[in-house]
Amino acid sequence: MRRHLATNHPRGNHIINYGKAARTFPYPAWRAIALRDRGCRFPGCNRPIRYCDAHHIEHVGADDGPTDYKNGVMLCNRHHHIVHKDRWRISLLDDAHIEFQHPNGRAETTKPHRRT
């Protein structure tokens, strides 16, 4: 099983990459994604983190994406369902911006919410 530790965390190191060993995001990985995203990242949404779930950018399965920090994005329940139903494509960019591509090809990029 492949695991990686987050470093420089104020409360010590925590595993944030679980590979295919976990289907859902364990709390340390969820928390790391929550700290990065600070709310639903869907374009135009400002729902706070308490209404969000970590969504796999590449879905978990035998041949799909891992349960890792870089494969997660916070989405509120409404947008989580929309992304699945309409088959949006999501990409995490190097600067923590996230690109959402609608099935019609239109793309929008979001940046992390500001700290309040």
Buried (B, 14 or more C-beta within 10 A) or exposed (E): EEEBEBEEBEEEEBBBBBBBEBEEBBEBBBBBBBBBBBBBBBBEBEBEBEBBBBBBBBEBEEEEBBBBBBBBBBBBEEBBEBBEEEEBBBBBEEEEEBBBBEEEEEEEEBEBBEEE
